[in-house]
Amino acid sequence: MASINSNELKAYSDKYQGDILGFLQDLVQIPSVNGWETEKMVAVRVLKEAQKWELPARLVARDTDRPNALVTIGEGEKGFALIGHMDTVAEGKREDWTFPPFSATLDGNLLFGRGAADNKAGIACGLYTLVLLRESGLLDMENIYVTLAGAVDKESGACSPLGVRYLLDSGSL
């Protein structure tokens, strides 16, 4: 198992900055307002990005219109999960937005859009954390696994039988 210093870690993050930003913009541009739109297209986009990097990915769902996205690297009995949710709250009054809520507009070094920080950026960073772990050799891939879970239905109160609860109960996480 390798180790890297902070300069090498920064070089990895710089290497993927454009990919992460483009992926995040795509996620934000997909409306997934809980109760209005499903998260399915967000989950499909997560799988597409995972496939781009040849990361094992799958959809796991109690409701096929609202699938959770799982991306896992490594094997073994020990592991941990990076969990983010793909649904958002409603955008409110569009006239209150400086930029359209699903535009994923870049203004300087800030990205604006519904779900950008809560929690689509977490999903984008999580997926690229898996890329970095695999490519840097920082993970003992034979004994440890890491899973990114893009979960559904958090904004309904985080107790949904469709999202994290389903992933735990079904043994998917």
Secondary structure, DSSP 4 states (H G I P E B T S, - for coil): -----HHHHHHHHHHHHHHHHHHHHHHHTS--BTTTS-SHHHHHHHHHHHHHTT--EEEE-SSTTS-EEEEEEE-SSEEEEEEEE--B-----GGG-SS-TTS-EEETTEEESTTIIIIIHHHHHHHHHHHHHHHHT-S-TTTEEEEEEEES--TTTS--TTTHHHHHHTT--
